[in-house]
């Protein structure tokens, strides 16, 4: 069974679909955030929309419209970038989930397209589980499709508007990618924060400080790499949702 877009239903149809599609999927991706001189500010939203579409074709989710504004503190100084304070962001997402809870939904899957957004969402997921007895799953954008990304990408380091992200955009909206303006620029990792195996041992808050707004080597991007990465990311979510559908919810207190 395929997924359904809630925005395309009447309220009467929505009442029925909530029963047949118990997992509500909420994509979150920055609608306007700097992505270097070669990618559009809407890159994050375009990527999560593409991933959501791929999941929708394979999984019986009830898809909510993408939330295009979130907590992106690393980019507040860049023209065109919009960030919502962390507690406001949590409150907005919490209200969206509570709204669907009122209508009978009990399982939620957040397709989180950000890095800084991940931590507030994890806190929210735990709070809502305790408050309402519901399950809220949150993706980790740094983990989705990582095995394939590491196999196909050649850059020594990256993380933003880089080889991987640019490759994905060459699949999704090649007309908006300016490869002639793509550069290699890597933001240094602060000493002592990572071990030899790459594990983060200490976290330090910071901003995007490269001149271009790129962290990685965007010049290595290709559409072929992007398709492999997107397919792997979507498959990770599809596989999880198959298991998530089978998980029993905690018994609600009367």
N, C-alpha and C positions, 0 to 999 in steps of 0.2 A: 504494500500500500504506500502510495506517495503522500507527501506532505501537502498542507493546505495553507494558503496565505489568508490570515485573518482579515486583512484590510479589504479583501475582495468579497467578503461574505456580508449578508444581512445579519441583523441581530438574531433572527430566528434560526438562520443557518448556523450561526456561531454557537448557539446553545446546543445543537446536535453534534457539531464537530468537536466541541470540548469533551464530549463523552467518547467519541471514537478516536481522538488524537490526544492522548493524555499528557504528552510531553510538549510544553510550550518552549519555543526557541526564540531567544532575543539576541540579535546581532548588535554589537557595539563597535563602531569604527569612526574615527575622527573625520568629520565631513570637511574640515578645513584645518590643515596642519602642515607646516613646511616639510617638503621632501626633496630638498636640494634644488638646483637650477634646472633639473631635467625631468622631474616628475610633478604632477599636479598636487595641489594641497589636499584634494579629496582622495588621495591614494588609499588611505586606510579604509574608508567607507567602500570604495570600489572593490577592494580585495575581499572584505567580509561579505559584501553583497554577492560576489561571485561564489565564494565558498558556501554561503547560505543556499544559493540556487542549486549547487551540486548536491548538497545534503538533502534539500527538498525533493529532488528527483528520486532519491533512494530510501528515505526514512520518513515514517508517518508522523512528522512533527507538525505542530500548529505554529506557523511562523508569524512573529510580530514584525512590524516595520523596524528598520535599523535605527538605533539611537545614534545620531551623528555628533553629539557633543559629550565630552567626558573629561577626565582628569589627566592633563598632559603638561605637567609643570616644566619639563625640560625644554619646551618650545615657546614659552610665553613671550620671549623677546623678538621672535621672528615675525615679520609682517605676514598677515593672513592666518596666523595660528590662533586658535581659540581653545581655552582651557577652563573647565569648571572646577571649583574648589572641591577637595576630596569628599567632605561631608555632604555638600550639596549633591554631588554626583551619586553618592551612596543613597541619599534620600530619594532622588529621582528614580533610580533603578528599583529601590524598595517599593515605591508607590506603584510602579508598573507591575511588579510581581504580586503585590497585595491586591491590586485590581483584578488580576486573573484568578487569584485565590478565591475571591468572593464569588466568582462564577463557577468554581468547582475544580480548577486546575490545581494539581498537587506536585507535579514534577516540572522542573524548569532547567533549561539548558542555555547558558549564556555563551555565545560565540564572541569572545573578547579579542578584539584585534589589536589591543595595546599592551604595553609592558607596565607602565606606571599604573594603569587601571586595574591590573591584576590583583594588587594587594587590597585595595578597598573592597573589591568584589568578593574576595575570600572572606573578609571579615563579615560582610553583609550576608553571604551564604550561610555562615555559621549562626549568625544572629537570627536569621529567618527560620532556620531549622529549629532552633530552640523556641522561637516565638510561636511558630505556626505548625511545626511538625512536618514541614515539607522538605523535599530534596532539591537543592539548587546546585547544579554542576557548572563549573567555570573552566573554560579552556585556557591553556597556557600557550600563547602564540609562539613562545620560544621553543616549545616542544613539539607542536604539530608538524608532522612531516619531517622532523629533524634528521632522521636517518638518510632520507633521500636528498635533502638539502646538502648535508655534509658530503654526500657522494658526488653530486653534480657541480657544486660550487668550487671555484678555484681560489677565491680571495683568502688571504691569511687571517683576516679578521673582518667583522662587519657588525651590522645591527640596525642601520637606518638608511633608507634610500640606497641600499647597497646592491650587490650582485643579485641576491635572491629576490628582493622586493622589486627591483627594476625588471628582472626576468618575468615575474608574475604580471607586471603591468604591460609588458610586451605581448602577453596573451590577452589580457582583459581589455585594454584600451591603447593599442599601439599608436593610434593617432595623437595621443596626448603625451607620448614619451619623446623627449628631445635628446636622442643619444649623442648628438654632436656637442651637447653641453654636459654629458656625464663625465665624472672625474673619479680619480682614486684619492681618497682622503680618509685617514683612519684616526679616530680619536684615541689618544693613549689611555691605557688602563692605569689607574693610579697604583703605585707600587704597594705590594703587600695585601691587596684585596683578593687576589686569586692564588690558588695553589698551582703546582706544576701540572696537575691534571685538569685545570680549568675551573675547578670548583670554587665558587665564591665563598670566601671565609669572612670577609668584612664588607659591609655595604656602606657607601658614602653617597649622600645626595649630591646631585649635580645637574648641569644643563648641557645641551648640545652646543659645543664650542668650536667646531670646525668652521672654517671660513665659508665652505660651500653648503653646510647643513647636511652633508653626507658622512656616514660612518661606514666605510667599506670601499669596495672597488666596483663601482657601477659600470665601468667600461667593459667588464667581462660578461655582462648580461646577454642572454639570448632567450627567445621565445620557447625554444626546445627545453631549456632548463626550467623555465617558468611553468610549462605544462606539467612536467614531472613533479615539481614541488607542489603545485596546486592540487594535483590528483592525490598525492600522498597526504596532504593536509586534510582534504575532504574525506579520504578513506579512514583516517584516524578517528574522525568524528562519527562517521557512519558505523564503524565497528563499535565504538563506545556506546552509541545510542541503541544498538542491538542488545547490549548487556543492560543498559540503563532501564530499558523497557521491562526487563524481567525482575528488577530489584523491587522488593516489597517495601512499601512505605511504613514508617513507624506507626503504631496504633495511636490514633488521635485520642486525647483525653476528652471525656464527656463533660 
